[in-house]
Amino acid sequence: MKSITLSKMDRSLHGVIPLPASKSISNRLLIIQELCGKPFGISNLSEADDTLLLSGLLREMEHAKPGKQVLSLDTANAGTVMRFLTALLSSRPGRWMLTGSDRMKQRPVGGLVDALVSLGAVIDYLGKPGYPPLLVKGTTLKGGTVAIDAGVSSQFISALLMIAPGLPGGLTIKLKGDAVSSPYLKMTIDLMEHFGIRIKSQQNQIRVNPGAYRPKPFTVPADWSAAAFWYEAVAFSARGDLELPGLVPGALQGDAVLAEIYRNFGVHTEFSASGARLTREPVKIDGFYFDFTDYPDIAQAVIATCVGLGIRGRFEGLKSLQIKETDRLRAIKSEIEKLGFECNITARGEALTAMEISPSRHKTIAQPVFETFGDHRMAMSLAPFAMQLGSVRIQNPDVVVKSYPRFWEHLKMTGFQII
């Protein structure tokens, strides 16, 4: 397996980092554009593998001729692509097989399939019920009302939302239970409204009126999820001063909460017309608590930050981390224990939902070899430890192409060495 050695001989961090464009916004824009039926200008579209994959699969679909032949579409390990296409293809004439990597076949899709079937979709499981691969036979869907468990994946709901305007009479989605990653639902709704769709959201119900998307040009902003690893690096620095052009407060991305979170770790965020500037200030903190229910994509970076700064922590709302690119809960545990930290994962009911970490007497490995478990966010959250330890070794570093293809290049720009 390929690996790299990452080193940094000082804890100074300066530079200007051109963050990648938001993958989450880019993927939603591609689906909306497909549903719009008319191309509109998308500037600064993400270059992440997931977005390139979705774009390529949409082109394959456009060139396919509806008929009895089944077109196989491989979504690799891109959960967003699998779920968004499942909904999109349900009403697209043709027979479609949606498959993916071995890990994808372990990631649930049953809640979305059940909701679509209740609207008239024809979807068969080709393997284990509730999981890919799927055989989707495009048909005419009905509108009305559908109920879905909001506690598994916000992507299920976003997938339904985006196809809802084209259903007869629109769609009312009733959310059962507590929603996870709710800022991503707001992102989807805000984007749909930008393109002319009328939506009413209240408590546990979302009403999407019937209508047609209106094409408008759109510029994709910088990715707040990718900024998490730079916040972590600045927190580890002794003298940090980093500029992140294009990073704007709030906007469509819930992960902008990073600016508030990292004040606890001495990272100050100053916004200007050009973007954000991160600087390091001395701070003393003994413990940290956070609920990641709405922000699962930044959990690894924040947990790693606590480990690097020697801070005890308790983290809740981690249920959805088990069904990501890897089981992130167990992946995090295995790697931070190499750094002399104890990690306990606790359950609520049948789901693992919380993690507690604290320094232990175990000796930290001088140059740990970090496994990435095929997960881009594992690789990027572990990389800044080179500032604390002098050097670390990262297995399978190419996983970062999923969301941040130039990550290693950008580390070099701030003084990290990679061999």
Secondary structure, DSSP 8 states (H G I E B T S, - for coil): --EEEEE-SS-EEEEE----B-HHHHHHHHHHHHHHSS---EES---SHHHHHHHHHHHHHHH---SSSEEEEE-TT-HHHHHHHHHHHHTSSSEEEEE--TTGGGS--HHHHHHHHHTT-EEEESSSTTSS-EEEE------EEEEEETTS-HHHHHHHHHHGGGSTT-EEEEEES--SSHHHHHHHHHHHHHTT--EEEETTEEEE---------EE--B-HHHHHHHHHHHHH-SEEEEEEET--SSTT-GGGGHHHHGGGGTEEEEEETTEEEEEE-----SEEEEE-TT-GGGHHHHHHHHHHTT-EEEEE--GGGGGSSS-HHHHHHHHHGGGTEEEEEEEETTEEEEEEEEE-SS---SS-EE--TT-HHHHHHHTTHHHHHSEEEEESGGGGGGT-TTHHHHHHHTT-EE-
